[in-house]
């Protein structure tokens, strides 16, 4: 009889006590350096990578893991032009304790990193260093696994506001870009360092191509100084997730006489300014003591109508998941982190697509994580596709005319079928 009572008391403890504790919001972060040694050629897109003779800054993998109850999510950024799902899935297989579909891996889109696409030349030859990419795959998993081990009780601040100053512009039409900067900051709750930032995530649409690929300099570009500035100012681990920066939202490094500043000092100016603006935007945001956490995903398919993109997908040693002849499969994610809602974009969406999707998100704090889970080139609406001479390049390096249309349709379905962010009415 005593044993029966003991068992009942244990069960009651598990029912009434343990779930309360397990519902606390937690966060952890970790970083790995992925700068190749010796240096590897750098890639800014299709074509043979340029030999690197020097470097400015280090390349990183940066991971933020969030947990509440039975939901655990990882957000990872990689300092690279793009990070195909074929590489991301190899890391997901090495990560413990997080469902693969809850691991978001995005590229910062620096144009001064090693080729991760395996771009083939006209002979079908690829110059990607597969040994280096395998090393990165393992370091991504290491960073996420460490962040899981370091999970601790946390609170949250989220905010979206306009980043002021000379940071970005649209090369095709100056003002056609999204100046909003989204910030997610997680703060420690334990007494030893209560209120201290564990991590600060910055979400902003921009091409980090101040230095570019043609100069033979390996670099995280403006993202490196952004990391340094945030961390120096007590923001914890800094993470940068790009946005809808396609066609052609780039760093505003314009100077007099139609020239551009293309050096590390300009990377520092822009990266530090964006970091300062992000910290300003989030500084007065209210503390969310135990925010909700929600994550869902869905697989979608795109036709590959572009001959260039077909050739790349066929000849590259980085084999993406196909969904039949000339169709690729990819994953979309929708996250609610407190009052913020996040949607992923598997490529470089043009700003009008970004604005449209954000308008329909169930939140007053919309975030778009571009080049996340995949990096399929530019994403245009059908009315933009091949419409202007300016759009020749972005049209040729898109999967096809319907890419943007399919994305918007599937994204809006995902939004409508799932709950909104906390406090959304």
C-alpha positions in Angstrom: 0.0 0.0 0.0 2.9 2.3 0.9 4.5 1.6 -2.5 1.2 2.5 -4.2 1.0 5.8 -2.4 4.6 6.6 -3.3 3.9 5.9 -6.9 0.8 8.1 -6.9 2.7 11.0 -5.2 5.4 10.7 -7.8 2.9 10.8 -10.6 1.2 13.8 -9.1 4.6 15.6 -8.8 5.3 14.9 -12.5 1.9 16.2 -13.5 1.7 19.3 -11.5 5.3 20.4 -10.9 7.5 19.3 -13.8 5.4 20.8 -16.6 5.5 24.2 -14.9 9.3 24.2 -14.9 9.5 22.9 -18.4 7.4 25.7 -19.8 10.1 28.3 -19.0 11.6 30.2 -22.0 15.2 29.3 -22.5 18.0 30.4 -24.9 21.6 29.5 -25.7 24.1 30.7 -28.3 27.5 29.5 -29.7 30.0 30.5 -32.4 32.5 28.8 -34.6 35.1 30.3 -36.9 35.0 28.9 -40.4 37.8 30.9 -42.0 39.7 28.5 -44.3 43.4 28.1 -43.6 45.0 28.3 -46.0 42.7 30.8 -47.7 40.4 29.6 -50.5 39.2 31.4 -53.6 36.1 33.7 -53.0 32.8 33.5 -54.9 30.4 36.3 -55.6 28.1 34.2 -57.8 28.2 32.3 -61.0 31.7 31.9 -62.5 35.1 30.8 -61.5 36.0 31.9 -57.9 38.8 34.5 -57.5 42.0 33.5 -55.8 42.2 35.0 -52.3 45.5 36.6 -51.3 44.4 38.2 -48.0 41.6 38.5 -45.6 39.6 41.2 -43.7 38.0 39.7 -40.6 36.9 36.1 -39.9 34.1 34.0 -41.3 31.7 32.5 -38.7 28.9 30.2 -38.0 26.6 31.7 -35.3 23.8 29.8 -33.6 20.9 30.8 -31.4 18.8 28.0 -29.8 15.4 28.8 -28.2 13.3 26.5 -26.2 9.9 26.5 -24.5 8.1 23.3 -23.4 8.4 20.7 -26.1 9.4 23.2 -28.8 13.1 23.8 -29.5 14.3 25.9 -32.5 17.8 26.7 -33.8 18.6 29.8 -35.9 22.0 29.7 -37.6 23.8 32.1 -39.8 26.7 31.2 -42.0 29.1 33.8 -43.5 28.8 32.8 -47.1 27.1 33.8 -50.4 24.5 31.0 -49.9 24.1 27.7 -48.1 22.2 25.0 -50.0 19.9 22.6 -48.2 22.1 19.7 -49.3 24.8 21.1 -46.9 22.3 22.2 -44.2 20.7 18.8 -44.1 24.0 17.1 -43.4 24.4 19.4 -40.4 20.8 18.7 -39.3 21.7 15.0 -39.2 24.5 15.7 -36.7 22.4 17.9 -34.4 20.9 16.3 -31.3 17.7 17.2 -29.6 16.1 19.4 -32.2 13.8 18.2 -35.0 15.5 18.8 -38.4 12.6 20.9 -39.6 13.1 23.3 -36.7 16.7 24.1 -37.6 16.9 27.2 -39.8 20.2 27.8 -41.5 20.7 31.1 -43.4 23.5 32.7 -45.3 24.6 36.3 -44.7 25.3 36.6 -48.4 28.8 38.0 -48.2 30.4 38.1 -51.6 33.8 37.4 -50.2 33.5 33.7 -49.0 34.4 30.3 -50.5 32.0 28.8 -53.1 29.4 26.7 -51.3 27.2 26.2 -54.4 29.8 24.2 -56.5 29.2 26.5 -59.4 30.2 24.7 -62.6 32.0 26.4 -65.5 31.1 25.8 -69.2 33.0 22.5 -69.1 31.0 21.3 -66.1 34.0 21.7 -63.7 33.4 22.9 -60.2 36.0 24.6 -58.0 34.3 24.2 -54.6 36.5 22.8 -51.9 34.4 19.8 -50.7 36.7 19.1 -47.8 36.3 22.7 -46.5 32.5 22.5 -46.9 32.4 19.2 -45.0 34.4 21.0 -42.2 31.7 23.7 -42.1 28.9 21.2 -42.0 30.5 19.7 -38.8 31.1 23.1 -37.2 27.5 24.2 -37.8 26.4 21.1 -35.9 29.0 21.7 -33.2 27.8 25.3 -32.6 24.1 24.2 -32.4 24.9 21.3 -30.1 26.9 23.6 -27.8 24.1 26.2 -27.7 21.7 23.4 -26.7 24.0 22.5 -23.8 24.1 26.1 -22.7 20.4 26.7 -22.7 19.3 28.8 -19.7 16.2 30.6 -18.5 15.8 33.8 -20.5 13.5 36.7 -21.2 13.0 38.4 -24.6 13.0 41.8 -26.3 11.8 42.2 -29.9 11.4 45.3 -32.0 11.1 46.5 -35.6 12.0 50.0 -36.6 13.6 52.0 -39.4 17.4 51.9 -39.4 18.6 55.5 -40.0 21.7 56.6 -41.9 23.6 55.7 -45.0 23.4 51.9 -44.8 21.5 50.5 -47.9 19.9 51.5 -51.1 18.5 49.9 -54.2 21.0 50.0 -57.0 18.2 49.8 -59.6 16.0 52.5 -58.0 17.3 54.2 -54.9 14.3 54.2 -52.6 12.8 50.8 -53.5 14.1 48.9 -50.5 12.9 48.1 -46.9 14.6 50.3 -44.3 13.1 48.4 -41.4 15.4 46.5 -39.1 14.1 43.7 -36.9 15.9 42.8 -33.7 15.5 39.8 -31.4 17.4 40.0 -28.1 17.4 37.3 -25.4 18.4 38.2 -21.9 19.7 36.0 -19.1 17.5 35.5 -16.0 19.9 33.8 -13.6 21.2 35.9 -10.7 24.8 35.7 -11.7 24.2 37.8 -14.8 20.5 38.7 -14.8 19.5 41.1 -17.6 22.7 40.5 -19.5 22.2 39.8 -23.2 22.8 36.2 -24.3 22.4 37.1 -28.0 21.2 39.8 -30.3 19.8 38.9 -33.7 19.7 41.6 -36.4 17.4 41.1 -39.5 18.0 43.6 -42.3 17.9 43.4 -46.1 21.3 44.2 -47.7 23.9 42.8 -50.0 27.2 42.6 -48.0 29.3 43.3 -51.0 31.3 46.4 -50.0 34.6 44.5 -50.8 33.1 42.2 -53.4 34.6 39.0 -54.9 36.8 40.6 -57.6 39.5 41.9 -55.2 40.8 38.5 -53.9 40.0 39.4 -50.3 38.2 36.8 -48.1 35.9 38.6 -45.7 32.5 38.5 -43.9 32.2 42.1 -45.3 30.1 44.5 -43.2 28.7 41.6 -41.1 32.1 41.2 -39.3 32.1 44.8 -37.9 28.4 44.4 -37.0 29.2 41.3 -34.9 32.1 43.1 -33.2 30.1 46.2 -32.4 27.1 44.4 -30.9 29.3 42.2 -28.8 31.5 45.1 -27.6 28.4 47.0 -26.5 27.1 44.1 -24.4 24.7 42.6 -26.9 25.9 39.0 -26.3 26.4 36.7 -29.4 25.6 38.7 -32.5 23.7 37.0 -35.3 22.8 38.5 -38.7 19.9 37.2 -40.8 19.4 38.8 -44.2 16.0 39.9 -45.7 14.4 40.5 -49.0 17.4 42.1 -50.6 17.0 41.0 -54.2 17.1 43.2 -57.3 19.3 45.0 -56.1 19.4 46.1 -52.4 23.0 46.7 -51.7 25.3 48.5 -49.2 25.3 52.2 -49.6 29.0 52.7 -50.1 28.5 55.5 -52.7 30.9 58.4 -52.6 31.4 61.6 -54.7 31.8 61.5 -58.5 29.8 58.3 -58.9 32.5 56.2 -57.2 32.3 53.6 -54.4 34.3 53.0 -51.2 35.3 49.3 -51.4 37.6 48.8 -48.4 37.5 47.4 -44.9 37.0 50.9 -43.4 33.7 51.2 -45.3 32.7 47.7 -44.1 33.3 49.0 -40.5 31.3 52.2 -41.1 28.2 50.4 -42.4 28.4 47.4 -40.1 28.9 49.5 -37.0 26.1 51.9 -38.0 23.7 49.0 -38.6 24.7 47.5 -35.2 24.2 50.8 -33.4 20.8 51.3 -35.1 19.7 47.7 -34.1 20.7 48.3 -30.5 18.9 51.7 -30.5 15.7 50.1 -32.0 15.6 47.3 -29.3 16.8 49.4 -26.4 13.3 50.6 -25.2 11.4 47.4 -26.1 9.4 45.9 -23.3 10.7 42.8 -21.6 8.7 39.6 -22.4 9.3 37.5 -19.3 8.1 34.1 -20.6 7.2 34.5 -24.3 5.5 31.9 -26.4 7.5 29.9 -28.9 6.0 28.3 -32.0 7.6 26.7 -35.1 6.1 25.0 -38.1 7.3 24.1 -41.6 6.2 22.9 -45.0 7.8 21.6 -48.1 7.1 23.4 -51.4 8.3 22.9 -55.0 9.5 25.3 -57.6 9.9 24.6 -61.4 13.3 25.2 -62.7 12.7 27.0 -66.0 16.0 28.8 -66.3 18.6 27.1 -68.4 21.4 28.5 -66.3 19.9 27.3 -63.0 19.2 23.8 -64.6 22.8 23.6 -65.6 24.0 24.5 -62.1 21.7 22.1 -60.4 22.7 19.3 -62.7 26.4 19.8 -62.7 27.1 21.0 -59.2 28.6 18.4 -56.8 26.3 20.0 -54.1 23.1 18.0 -54.9 19.9 19.7 -54.0 16.7 17.8 -53.4 14.7 17.4 -56.6 11.0 16.9 -56.8 10.9 15.4 -60.3 12.3 16.6 -63.6 13.3 20.2 -63.4 11.6 20.8 -60.1 13.3 21.5 -56.8 12.0 21.0 -53.3 12.6 23.3 -50.4 11.4 24.1 -46.8 9.5 27.1 -45.5 9.4 27.9 -41.8 7.1 30.1 -39.8 8.1 31.0 -36.3 6.5 33.0 -33.5 8.9 34.2 -30.9 6.9 36.3 -28.4 5.3 39.2 -30.3 7.5 38.6 -33.4 6.7 36.5 -36.4 9.3 35.1 -38.7 9.0 33.7 -42.2 11.9 32.2 -44.2 12.7 32.9 -47.8 14.7 30.3 -49.8 16.5 32.8 -51.9 16.8 36.6 -52.7 13.2 37.9 -52.9 12.8 41.4 -54.4 11.7 44.1 -52.0 8.1 44.2 -53.3 7.7 40.5 -52.4 9.1 41.2 -49.0 6.7 44.1 -48.4 3.7 42.1 -49.6 4.3 39.1 -47.4 5.1 41.2 -44.3 1.8 43.0 -44.8 0.0 39.7 -44.4 1.9 38.3 -41.4 0.0 38.0 -38.1 2.1 40.4 -36.2 3.2 44.1 -35.8 6.8 42.8 -35.8 7.3 40.9 -39.1 10.7 39.4 -39.8 11.8 37.8 -43.1 14.9 35.5 -43.0 16.2 35.6 -46.6 18.5 33.0 -48.1 17.4 30.6 -45.3 17.1 26.8 -45.7 18.1 27.3 -49.4 19.6 29.9 -51.7 17.9 29.6 -55.1 18.8 32.9 -56.6 16.5 35.8 -57.2 12.8 35.6 -56.7 10.6 37.9 -58.8 6.9 38.2 -59.4 5.7 37.2 -62.9 5.0 40.9 -63.8 8.6 41.8 -62.9 10.2 38.8 -64.7 12.1 40.1 -67.8 10.0 43.3 -67.6 12.9 45.8 -67.8 16.4 45.8 -69.1 17.5 46.4 -65.5 15.9 43.0 -64.6 17.8 41.0 -67.3 20.4 39.7 -64.8 18.0 38.9 -61.9 15.6 37.2 -64.3 18.4 35.0 -65.8 19.6 34.0 -62.4 16.1 33.2 -61.1 14.5 29.7 -61.2 11.8 31.1 -63.4 8.9 33.4 -63.9 6.7 31.7 -61.3 9.1 31.4 -58.4 7.9 34.6 -56.6 4.3 33.8 -57.3 4.6 30.3 -55.8 6.5 31.5 -52.8 3.9 34.2 -52.0 1.0 31.8 -52.4 2.6 29.1 -50.2 3.8 31.7 -47.6 0.4 33.2 -47.2 -1.2 29.7 -46.8 1.4 28.9 -44.1 0.6 32.2 -42.3 -3.2 31.8 -42.6 -3.2 28.2 -41.3 -1.2 28.9 -38.2 -1.5 31.1 -35.1 -0.3 34.6 -35.0 2.4 36.1 -32.8 1.7 36.7 -29.1 -0.8 39.6 -28.7 -1.9 39.5 -32.4 -5.6 40.3 -32.9 
